[in-house]
Amino acid sequence: MGFYLRKSFRAGPIRFNLSKSGVGASFGVTGARLGVSSAGRAYVHGGRGGLYYRKSLGGGGGRSAGGGRSTGGRPDGGLAGAARPAAPGPIELTEDTGVTYGAFKEQEQAPDAIAAPVRTSPPTYGWPALGAVAAGLLLPPPYPAVVAAAVFAALVALGARRGKRRAAGDAYGRLLDARVAAADPITDDERSAIVAARRDPRLTPDDARYFEERAYLGLLEAVASNGATDPQTFERLAEIETLVRLDPEFRQRARLDAYSRAHVEAVSDHDLTEAEEQALDRARAALGLTGEELADELALIGQLRELRAIRGGDLPVVEAAARLSSREVCHLEGEGRLLHRRVLRSFSRDGRRYKVRGYVVDKEGTLLVTSRRVALVHQGVTSFPISKILDVEVDPDRQLVVLTRDGVATPTCLTTPDALRAGAIVATLTEDR
């Protein structure tokens, strides 16, 4: 028994383990499950990286493990016929036919994230010095020697000045790095040292901005990842903001970027725990971000919170427009389509055969998930009993729900605008059986 989530990008399928006596046992491999069909035939269902398979195991029927008919044994213990290598099957490709409610579309361009600061180096004046030496060689004596001496002295002076500027930047950076790594509140001596290093005339504006942005981004990362367990990180962030002079636009973009990274890490598996949600709340408050700036993130958190409640057994109850039996409770009602996966076309190339498969609409109407069945109401009613459902797999990108039913070799494919919620409800009902 399993509830699977399939995401085409980032991580692979995510599984919430379910159990049902007599149906199957979970493996250590993600998505793997051993079960027994209604006909008493053992099978394995598994997958990884978004690809799932279901294969019957040997031990019954008139076919061998290789798929050919059993020829029986010879008296001498040999086989009746030599085994023939199986011909390679066609390669199957999948095409998006646009029949699902969440058909793939081009994603909008996301705002540019804050790039890591880059430290620039002062010019070395190598080419101007080489040009001056070449010009001096064209003059009559004693000018070449005079020009060479002048160029050498200038290069020594410029090199010393460049070294002092870099040393001033390194000293300023070490002070900021120590402040970022410190656990205790800043002292007056530390504050004075940072202010003095910032006012050093040898410190270039580029070096100052580089080390300040680097320290700020490092603290933001700590706030987003460890803020829940280290509240003093918030205090160090406020200290840095009072000590350095960061561009307000950079500071706001950096805060949004830091929260977004923490948000993605927490919700990418579609399983937001209470601890993760509380950590995001603390980070959002500490970074001073508003609900308007994080409207999409907060909406997703609300959906995952509801999903967590459903997986915990708190099923919603809705008043269905369709007629139900007196012992039937409706938990979801919405648009739905029953899909059929078929071969759209086939072709051969370079000696290999290819089959292109895609989903087409079989029936369309109102999808109901009740305490006893999953039903699609169209001109008639197509029902799938909850007691016969073994696995629930959800592809949020396509809003696709795939049901593996006991005794049925072909999965049942449904699409609905809220597939993740529908899949969670079906999985919870199946688990309770």
Secondary structure, DSSP 8 states (H G I E B T S, - for coil): -EEEE--SSSS--EEEE---TTTEEE-SSTT-EEEE-TTS-EEEEEEETTEEEEEE-SSSSSB-TTSSB---B-TTS-BSS---------EEEE---S-STT-----------------------HHHHHHHHHHHHTS-TTHHHHHHHHHHHHHHHHHHHHHHHHHHHHHHHHHHHHHHH--S---HHHHHHHHHHHT-TTS-HHHHHHHHHHHHHHHHHHHHHHTTT-THHHHHHHHHHHHS---HHHHHHHHHHHHHHHHHHHHTTS---HHHHHHHHHHHHHTT--TTTTHHHHHHHHHHHHHHHHHTT-------SS---TT--EEEEEEEEEEEEEEEEEEEETTEEEEEEEEEEEEEEEEEEESSEEEEESSSEEEEEGGGEEEEEEETTTTEEEEEETT-SS-EEEE-TTHHHHHHHHHHHHHH-
